[in-house]
Amino acid sequence: MRVQIDTGALRDSKWYEYALRFAFGGTITALAGIIAKRYGPEVGGLFMAFPAIFPATATLLEDEQKQRKQDEGMNGTIRGRMVAGVDAYGASMGAIGLALFAVVVWRRLPHSSLAVVLGEATLAWLAAAVFVWFMRETLWRSLKRKFKLSARTRVSGSGEAAIHRRRR
């Protein structure tokens, strides 16, 4: 898989999509602050780690895919859910990295300066996210060999859907 950046999607986004993401993010951040005030920073920090814009992004991605398929005269429900699922894979990988970031800050901050600790934590997050992505790709390749799936049966990283389709 080749990783690349597509800036064209920024032009296709609508203003209300950004407003919805901002509203979700702000609401979740405010709720985390309220929880932290009531139950302490340890509990509140757990809720701050929630990817604040993920619910909005997943919903928008699903709706966009459904609309594209409907424009072509098809039902896009399954495609929309698959795209949202792929986005959830990415959020999960990032969340694992975020957990490592939090552990590094928690353990190192009492002994080092903030700038050094944040640098170390950022590198730990990046290493963890890349490692998890690499492990997922390795697992996919081994499943692909095991089930002898062709490249065209893979749909947006959803191995389970491809395996079920192949067995039918």
N, C-alpha and C positions, 0 to 999 in steps of 0.2 A: 504494500500500500504506500502510495506516495502522498506525503503531507504537503498541502499547499494552502494559501490564503486566497479567498475569493472576496474582493471588496465590492463586487457588483451587487451583492445582497444588501449592502447598506443603502444603495439607491432605490431598491425595491421596497424597503421598509416604509411603513406609514407612521405618521406622527403619533397616532393613538397607540401603536404597538410599543413605542418607547414610553409613553405615558403609563400604560398598563404595567410595564416592567418596573418603572419607577414607583408606582403605587404599591405593587407587591413587595418590592425591596424595602420601601419605607415602612410599610405595615409590619413586616416580619422583624425588621430592626427595632421598631418601637416596642413590639411585643417582647422581644428578647431583653430590652432594657427594663421593661416592667417586671419581667420574671427575675432578672438579676437584682433589682431593687428589693423584691419581696423575698427571694430565696438565696441571694448571695451570688457573687460573680462566678463561682464554679458552675452552678446550675445554669445561670444566664449565658455563660460562655458556650455551653453545649448548644443552646438555641441560636446563638450568633453564628455558629458554624453551618447552619442550614443554608444551602445555596438560595439566597433570597429571590433571585429572579427565575429560578428553574420552573416553578409552577406556571408562570406566565409564558415563558419561552416554550415549554412543552405544549401548552394549549394553543399558542399561536402557530407553532409548527404543524400540529395536527390539523388545524383549521385550514392552513395554507395548502397542505397536500390534498385535503378533501376537496377544496375548491378547484384545484388544478385538474383533478380527475373528473369532477363534475362538469368542468368546462369541456372535457373531451367526451362527455356522455357516459361516464362510468361512475361507479360508487367508490369513493376514495377513503372509506372508513378504515379499512385494513391498512392501506398504505400510510394514512395519517398516524395510525397507532404505531406502525413499525418505525416511522421516522422519529416520533416522540420517544420510542424505546431506545433507539440509537443515541439520541441526545441524553437519555438517562444513563446509558453506559458511560458516556463522557463525564457526566456529573458525578457518577460513582467513583470513577478513577480520580477525578479532582478532589473529591471528598476524602479519599484515602490519603492523598498527599496533604490535604489540609489538616488531617488528624496528626500526621507526623510533624507538620509545621508547629502545631500547638504544643506537642510534646517537647520539641526542641526549645521553644520559647520558655515553657514552664520550667524545664530542667536547667537551662543555661543562663537565663536572665539574672538570677541572683548572683552569678559569678562573673559576668562579663558586661560590657557596655551594650546599650540598646542597638546601636548601629551594627556591631559585630554579630549579635544574636539574630537580628532580623535578616542579615545576609546569610548566615548559616541556615536559618529556618527556611528561607526562600529556596536555597539550593537543595535542602532536604525535600521540600515539597516538589520541586521540579524532578528530582531524581526518583522519588516515589511514583509520581504520575507517569513518567516515562517508563519506569520499570513495570508498572501494572499494565500499561498499554502494550508493551512488548510481550509480556506474559500472555495477555489476551490474544494477541496475534499468533503467538506460538501455539497456544491451545487450539485456536481456530484451524491452523494449518494441520495439526495432528488429527483433529476431528475430520477435516476434509479428506485427508489420506485414508483414515479409517473407514469412512463411509463412501469413499471414492466419489465425492461430489464434484461436479464440474464447476468451472468458474461462473457459468451463467446461472446456476441455481442459487448462488449467494445473493441475498437481497439486503443491501445496506447494512451489512454486519450482523444480520439476524440469523445466526446459525441454526436455531431451533426451527424457525419457519422453513428454512431451506431443507432441513432433514425431514420434516413432516411432509413437505411437498414431494421430496424424492421417494419416500416410502409409499405414497398413494398410488 
